Amino acid sequence: MADYKDPENTILIELKDGQVVIELLPDVAPLHCARMKELARSGAYDNVAFHRVIDGFMAQTGDVANGNMEKDFSIRRAGTGGSDMPDLPAEFSKIPHARGSIGAARSSNPNSANSQFFINFKDNDFLNGQYTVYGQVVSGMEHVDKIAKGEPPANPDRMISVKVAADA
Protein backbone atom coordinates (compact mmCIF):
# COMPACT_ATOMS: atom_id res chain seq x y z
CA MET A 1 0.00 0.00 0.00
CA ALA A 2 1.22 3.48 -0.77
CA ASP A 3 2.04 5.72 2.15
CA TYR A 4 -1.15 7.75 2.74
CA LYS A 5 -1.38 10.29 5.55
CA ASP A 6 -4.75 8.89 6.71
CA PRO A 7 -5.73 5.72 4.77
CA GLU A 8 -9.17 5.59 6.44
CA ASN A 9 -9.95 9.03 5.00
CA THR A 10 -8.31 8.60 1.60
CA ILE A 11 -10.33 7.67 -1.49
CA LEU A 12 -8.76 5.98 -4.52
CA ILE A 13 -10.62 6.46 -7.80
CA GLU A 14 -9.44 4.47 -10.80
CA LEU A 15 -10.04 6.29 -14.11
CA LYS A 16 -9.14 5.14 -17.62
CA ASP A 17 -5.94 7.21 -17.53
CA GLY A 18 -4.85 6.36 -13.96
CA GLN A 19 -5.54 6.71 -10.27
CA VAL A 20 -6.91 9.79 -8.51
CA VAL A 21 -6.15 10.09 -4.78
CA ILE A 22 -8.52 12.18 -2.67
CA GLU A 23 -7.95 13.19 0.94
CA LEU A 24 -11.29 13.48 2.70
CA LEU A 25 -11.93 16.24 5.25
CA PRO A 26 -13.82 14.46 8.08
CA ASP A 27 -13.20 17.35 10.50
CA VAL A 28 -14.95 19.71 8.06
CA ALA A 29 -17.80 17.54 6.68
CA PRO A 30 -18.06 14.28 8.66
CA LEU A 31 -21.43 13.19 7.24
CA HIS A 32 -20.39 13.67 3.60
CA CYS A 33 -17.08 11.86 4.19
CA ALA A 34 -18.83 8.95 5.91
CA ARG A 35 -21.32 8.68 3.02
CA MET A 36 -18.56 8.62 0.39
CA LYS A 37 -16.72 5.89 2.29
CA GLU A 38 -19.89 3.85 2.77
CA LEU A 39 -20.74 4.01 -0.94
CA ALA A 40 -17.15 3.24 -1.94
CA ARG A 41 -17.00 0.25 0.40
CA SER A 42 -20.27 -1.15 -0.96
CA GLY A 43 -19.01 -0.86 -4.56
CA ALA A 44 -21.86 1.54 -5.42
CA TYR A 45 -19.53 4.04 -7.14
CA ASP A 46 -17.86 1.43 -9.39
CA ASN A 47 -18.63 2.00 -13.11
CA VAL A 48 -20.57 5.23 -12.44
CA ALA A 49 -20.42 7.76 -15.28
CA PHE A 50 -19.22 11.34 -15.25
CA HIS A 51 -22.55 12.64 -16.56
CA ARG A 52 -21.87 16.40 -16.48
CA VAL A 53 -18.40 17.65 -17.31
CA ILE A 54 -17.99 21.35 -18.05
CA ASP A 55 -14.58 22.38 -19.39
CA GLY A 56 -12.95 24.96 -17.12
CA PHE A 57 -15.50 24.31 -14.37
CA MET A 58 -16.03 20.81 -12.95
CA ALA A 59 -16.66 17.08 -13.54
CA GLN A 60 -19.78 15.63 -11.86
CA THR A 61 -20.44 11.97 -11.07
CA GLY A 62 -21.79 9.76 -8.30
CA ASP A 63 -25.38 8.98 -9.38
CA VAL A 64 -25.36 5.44 -8.01
CA ALA A 65 -29.04 4.90 -8.90
CA ASN A 66 -28.87 5.83 -12.60
CA GLY A 67 -25.20 6.27 -13.48
CA ASN A 68 -23.80 2.73 -13.42
CA MET A 69 -22.66 2.10 -16.99
CA GLU A 70 -22.94 -1.67 -16.45
CA LYS A 71 -26.59 -1.68 -15.23
CA ASP A 72 -29.42 -0.40 -17.48
CA PHE A 73 -27.46 2.78 -18.22
CA SER A 74 -29.15 5.75 -19.86
CA ILE A 75 -27.13 8.96 -20.15
CA ARG A 76 -30.43 10.91 -20.06
CA ARG A 77 -31.24 9.54 -16.60
CA ALA A 78 -27.70 9.81 -15.23
CA GLY A 79 -27.55 12.70 -12.80
CA THR A 80 -31.19 12.46 -11.74
CA GLY A 81 -30.71 10.10 -8.79
CA GLY A 82 -28.77 9.35 -5.66
CA SER A 83 -28.49 6.40 -3.33
CA ASP A 84 -31.19 4.67 -1.28
CA MET A 85 -29.88 6.48 1.81
CA PRO A 86 -31.38 9.73 3.12
CA ASP A 87 -30.15 13.10 1.86
CA LEU A 88 -27.47 14.84 3.89
CA PRO A 89 -27.67 18.23 5.60
CA ALA A 90 -25.31 20.89 4.27
CA GLU A 91 -21.92 21.04 6.00
CA PHE A 92 -20.74 24.43 4.76
CA SER A 93 -17.29 25.65 5.77
CA LYS A 94 -14.65 28.24 4.91
CA ILE A 95 -12.80 25.68 2.75
CA PRO A 96 -12.73 27.15 -0.78
CA HIS A 97 -13.83 25.43 -3.97
CA ALA A 98 -10.25 25.33 -5.25
CA ARG A 99 -8.84 23.29 -8.13
CA GLY A 100 -9.15 19.61 -7.20
CA SER A 101 -11.60 20.13 -4.36
CA ILE A 102 -14.54 17.73 -4.00
CA GLY A 103 -17.96 19.32 -3.68
CA ALA A 104 -21.31 17.74 -2.85
CA ALA A 105 -23.74 18.02 -5.76
CA ARG A 106 -27.31 18.83 -4.77
CA SER A 107 -30.56 20.38 -5.96
CA SER A 108 -31.56 23.94 -5.08
CA ASN A 109 -32.21 22.66 -1.54
CA PRO A 110 -28.93 22.98 0.43
CA ASN A 111 -29.83 19.84 2.40
CA SER A 112 -30.35 17.57 -0.62
CA ALA A 113 -26.84 16.18 -1.21
CA ASN A 114 -26.81 12.40 -1.39
CA SER A 115 -24.25 10.48 -3.47
CA GLN A 116 -23.33 12.82 -6.32
CA PHE A 117 -20.19 14.93 -6.19
CA PHE A 118 -18.03 17.06 -8.42
CA ILE A 119 -14.33 17.73 -8.81
CA ASN A 120 -13.40 21.33 -9.57
CA PHE A 121 -11.13 21.82 -12.62
CA LYS A 122 -10.16 25.30 -11.38
CA ASP A 123 -10.76 27.64 -8.46
CA ASN A 124 -14.53 28.25 -8.42
CA ASP A 125 -14.83 30.81 -5.63
CA PHE A 126 -18.43 31.66 -6.58
CA LEU A 127 -19.41 28.27 -5.09
CA ASN A 128 -17.83 29.02 -1.71
CA GLY A 129 -20.28 28.69 1.17
CA GLN A 130 -23.01 27.30 -1.12
CA TYR A 131 -21.88 23.69 -1.62
CA THR A 132 -20.23 21.38 0.90
CA VAL A 133 -16.51 20.80 0.29
CA TYR A 134 -15.39 17.48 1.74
CA GLY A 135 -12.22 16.41 -0.02
CA GLN A 136 -9.20 17.42 -2.08
CA VAL A 137 -7.40 15.64 -4.92
CA VAL A 138 -3.79 15.18 -3.78
CA SER A 139 -2.58 13.26 -6.84
CA GLY A 140 -3.91 12.32 -10.25
CA MET A 141 -5.53 15.64 -11.15
CA GLU A 142 -3.99 15.26 -14.61
CA HIS A 143 -6.30 12.25 -15.08
CA VAL A 144 -9.34 14.27 -13.98
CA ASP A 145 -8.42 16.92 -16.57
CA LYS A 146 -8.75 14.25 -19.32
CA ILE A 147 -12.35 13.22 -18.45
CA ALA A 148 -14.62 13.49 -21.52
CA LYS A 149 -16.43 16.85 -21.56
CA GLY A 150 -20.12 17.46 -22.21
CA GLU A 151 -23.54 17.94 -20.65
CA PRO A 152 -23.79 14.99 -21.05
CA PRO A 153 -20.60 13.78 -22.77
CA ALA A 154 -21.18 11.88 -26.03
CA ASN A 155 -18.98 9.05 -24.74
CA PRO A 156 -18.86 9.47 -20.97
CA ASP A 157 -15.95 8.34 -18.86
CA ARG A 158 -16.57 6.41 -15.67
CA MET A 159 -15.10 5.75 -12.27
CA ILE A 160 -13.81 2.22 -12.91
CA SER A 161 -13.45 1.59 -9.19
CA VAL A 162 -13.63 3.61 -6.00
CA LYS A 163 -12.02 2.33 -2.79
CA VAL A 164 -11.07 3.54 0.67
CA ALA A 165 -7.25 3.34 0.84
CA ALA A 166 -7.42 1.51 4.19
CA ASP A 167 -9.18 -1.36 2.35
CA ALA A 168 -7.03 -1.39 -0.78
C-alpha positions in Angstrom: 0.0 0.0 0.0 1.2 3.5 -0.8 2.0 5.7 2.2 -1.1 7.7 2.7 -1.4 10.3 5.6 -4.8 8.9 6.7 -5.7 5.7 4.8 -9.2 5.6 6.4 -10.0 9.0 5.0 -8.3 8.6 1.6 -10.3 7.7 -1.5 -8.8 6.0 -4.5 -10.6 6.5 -7.8 -9.4 4.5 -10.8 -10.0 6.3 -14.1 -9.1 5.1 -17.6 -5.9 7.2 -17.5 -4.8 6.4 -14.0 -5.5 6.7 -10.3 -6.9 9.8 -8.5 -6.1 10.1 -4.8 -8.5 12.2 -2.7 -7.9 13.2 0.9 -11.3 13.5 2.7 -11.9 16.2 5.2 -13.8 14.5 8.1 -13.2 17.3 10.5 -15.0 19.7 8.1 -17.8 17.5 6.7 -18.1 14.3 8.7 -21.4 13.2 7.2 -20.4 13.7 3.6 -17.1 11.9 4.2 -18.8 9.0 5.9 -21.3 8.7 3.0 -18.6 8.6 0.4 -16.7 5.9 2.3 -19.9 3.9 2.8 -20.7 4.0 -0.9 -17.2 3.2 -1.9 -17.0 0.2 0.4 -20.3 -1.1 -1.0 -19.0 -0.9 -4.6 -21.9 1.5 -5.4 -19.5 4.0 -7.1 -17.9 1.4 -9.4 -18.6 2.0 -13.1 -20.6 5.2 -12.4 -20.4 7.8 -15.3 -19.2 11.3 -15.2 -22.6 12.6 -16.6 -21.9 16.4 -16.5 -18.4 17.6 -17.3 -18.0 21.3 -18.0 -14.6 22.4 -19.4 -13.0 25.0 -17.1 -15.5 24.3 -14.4 -16.0 20.8 -13.0 -16.7 17.1 -13.5 -19.8 15.6 -11.9 -20.4 12.0 -11.1 -21.8 9.8 -8.3 -25.4 9.0 -9.4 -25.4 5.4 -8.0 -29.0 4.9 -8.9 -28.9 5.8 -12.6 -25.2 6.3 -13.5 -23.8 2.7 -13.4 -22.7 2.1 -17.0 -22.9 -1.7 -16.5 -26.6 -1.7 -15.2 -29.4 -0.4 -17.5 -27.5 2.8 -18.2 -29.2 5.7 -19.9 -27.1 9.0 -20.1 -30.4 10.9 -20.1 -31.2 9.5 -16.6 -27.7 9.8 -15.2 -27.5 12.7 -12.8 -31.2 12.5 -11.7 -30.7 10.1 -8.8 -28.8 9.4 -5.7 -28.5 6.4 -3.3 -31.2 4.7 -1.3 -29.9 6.5 1.8 -31.4 9.7 3.1 -30.2 13.1 1.9 -27.5 14.8 3.9 -27.7 18.2 5.6 -25.3 20.9 4.3 -21.9 21.0 6.0 -20.7 24.4 4.8 -17.3 25.7 5.8 -14.7 28.2 4.9 -12.8 25.7 2.8 -12.7 27.1 -0.8 -13.8 25.4 -4.0 -10.2 25.3 -5.2 -8.8 23.3 -8.1 -9.2 19.6 -7.2 -11.6 20.1 -4.4 -14.5 17.7 -4.0 -18.0 19.3 -3.7 -21.3 17.7 -2.9 -23.7 18.0 -5.8 -27.3 18.8 -4.8 -30.6 20.4 -6.0 -31.6 23.9 -5.1 -32.2 22.7 -1.5 -28.9 23.0 0.4 -29.8 19.8 2.4 -30.3 17.6 -0.6 -26.8 16.2 -1.2 -26.8 12.4 -1.4 -24.3 10.5 -3.5 -23.3 12.8 -6.3 -20.2 14.9 -6.2 -18.0 17.1 -8.4 -14.3 17.7 -8.8 -13.4 21.3 -9.6 -11.1 21.8 -12.6 -10.2 25.3 -11.4 -10.8 27.6 -8.5 -14.5 28.3 -8.4 -14.8 30.8 -5.6 -18.4 31.7 -6.6 -19.4 28.3 -5.1 -17.8 29.0 -1.7 -20.3 28.7 1.2 -23.0 27.3 -1.1 -21.9 23.7 -1.6 -20.2 21.4 0.9 -16.5 20.8 0.3 -15.4 17.5 1.7 -12.2 16.4 0.0 -9.2 17.4 -2.1 -7.4 15.6 -4.9 -3.8 15.2 -3.8 -2.6 13.3 -6.8 -3.9 12.3 -10.3 -5.5 15.6 -11.1 -4.0 15.3 -14.6 -6.3 12.3 -15.1 -9.3 14.3 -14.0 -8.4 16.9 -16.6 -8.8 14.2 -19.3 -12.3 13.2 -18.4 -14.6 13.5 -21.5 -16.4 16.8 -21.6 -20.1 17.5 -22.2 -23.5 17.9 -20.6 -23.8 15.0 -21.1 -20.6 13.8 -22.8 -21.2 11.9 -26.0 -19.0 9.0 -24.7 -18.9 9.5 -21.0 -16.0 8.3 -18.9 -16.6 6.4 -15.7 -15.1 5.7 -12.3 -13.8 2.2 -12.9 -13.5 1.6 -9.2 -13.6 3.6 -6.0 -12.0 2.3 -2.8 -11.1 3.5 0.7 -7.3 3.3 0.8 -7.4 1.5 4.2 -9.2 -1.4 2.4 -7.0 -1.4 -0.8 
